[in-house]
Amino acid sequence: MAAPATDNTGINSPLYVNSVEKSMRVLMAFDGQQRQLSLSQIAALTGFDLSTAQRFTYTLMTLGYLTKDDEVRKYELAPKVLNFAYHYLTSSDLVRRATPYLQQLSQETEETTNLTILDGADVVFVQRIVSRNVLNPNVVTGTRLPAYCTASGLAIMSTLDDAEIDDILDRSDLKMYTPFTIADRGQIKQRLMQFREQGYAHIREEYFLGDISTAAVVRDSRLGRALGAVNMAVTTARWNGESDERRHADLVMLAARAISIQGR
């Protein structure tokens, strides 16, 4: 009898370096809600014993990615961590292509415009042009929001097949962020069909109260997949009903098409 096949992919691969993964677990323990952490807190959040947590924390501090407040004996992320974000933004062809269109769209409408990409079950803001009418100043580049209840996430999901959609929903905590959040799987799938047909996603106050968002997908037609989404966010106080939806949909679809990579 043949021996069962061995899975040599992912974390089972001989190329996988556990020490790198452990270092990343320490950095990821500082998730925004946890600004400063003691060594015992780092150990608890990572699942390491104190000795292991101390070694990895010391190494990251020596490399400049953590700093220590000796007065309270707690650690926090150092500015050097921002190097990763800076290098991503300056090296991303998608961000480079999208930025002038986002700026133009924001200037034309006096609204906040964003470029997001899908990462797992979330969308991540990789470029954001903030207007004076911005509703959510705490949303910055790098912010993650659930895909199933954001216009950008739904726009991207509308381009996926059923198996990919189910995978995202399986990994999502389908909860009500506002009284208007649609968190039912059946309703989410139904609206994805609508968004796919009309070419854009439009939602109202589903993650933030007072926020109305319209999004369209940026595509790579050579690969036949979505690269991300352009969205425009408007406060309910500045919203003028169906005429605004049509106008904003046309604008974000035009910008998304301009940013998209066309086939050759």
Secondary structure, 3 states (H helix, E strand, C coil): CCCCCCCCCHHHCCCCCHHHHHHHHHHHCCCCCCCCECHHHHHHHHCCCHHHHHHHHHHHHHCCCEEEECCCCEEEECHHHHHHHHHHHHHCHHHHHHHHHHHHHHHHHCCEEEEEEEECCEEEEEEEECCCCCCCCCCCCCCEEEHHHCHHHHHHHCCCCHHHHHHHHHCCCCCCCCCCCCCCHHHHHHHHHHHHHHCCEEEECCCCCCEEEEEEEEEECCCCEEEEEEEEEEEHHHCCCHHHHHHHHHHHHHHHHHHCECCC
